[in-house]
Each structure stands twice: as structure tokens, then as C-alpha cells.
């Protein structure tokens, strides 16, 4: 499974909520940022 596949699944499955979903929301934000910057952050 590619990173894009995982990102697509997360976008489809993650909905706003309170509680244990915050880590998934952070993972989604980080994976989107990683994709947009096309690699690792140096600083």
C-alpha cells in the first residue's frame, strides 16, 4: 500500500470528534505536510 493510498483512506475515514481521534488527526496532518513538502524537514 502506498502513502497516497493510506492518505486517501485516512481522509475518507477520519471525521471530527472528541477523544481518541486526535492522534489520527495529527497523523493525517503530518502525512499531508510530508507529501506537500516532498520529503523530510531539515529544521
C-alpha positions as CSV (number, residue, x, y, z in Angstrom):
1,X,0.0,0.0,0.0
2,X,1.4,3.4,-1.0
3,X,1.5,6.5,1.1
4,X,-1.1,8.0,-1.2
5,X,-3.4,5.0,-0.5
6,X,-3.0,5.4,3.2
7,X,-3.7,9.2,3.0
8,X,-6.8,8.5,0.9
9,X,-8.1,6.0,3.5
10,X,-7.4,8.4,6.3
11,X,-9.2,11.3,4.5
12,X,-12.3,9.0,4.0
13,X,-12.4,7.6,7.5
14,X,-11.4,10.4,9.8
15,X,-14.3,12.6,11.0
16,X,-14.3,15.4,13.5
17,X,-14.8,14.1,17.0
18,X,-13.5,14.4,20.6
19,X,-11.5,11.8,22.3
20,X,-9.1,9.2,20.9
21,X,-9.3,10.6,17.3
22,X,-6.8,13.4,17.9
23,X,-3.7,11.2,17.2
24,X,-5.2,10.2,13.9
25,X,-5.9,13.8,13.0
26,X,-2.3,14.6,13.8
27,X,-1.1,11.7,11.7
28,X,-3.3,13.0,8.8
29,X,-1.9,16.5,9.1
30,X,1.7,15.2,9.3
31,X,1.3,12.9,6.3
32,X,-0.3,15.7,4.3
33,X,2.5,18.1,5.2
34,X,5.1,15.4,4.3
35,X,3.5,14.9,0.9
36,X,3.3,18.7,0.2
37,X,6.9,19.4,1.1
38,X,8.1,16.3,-0.8
39,X,10.4,14.9,1.9
40,X,11.9,15.4,5.3
41,X,12.1,18.7,7.2
42,X,15.7,19.7,7.9
43,X,14.9,22.1,10.8
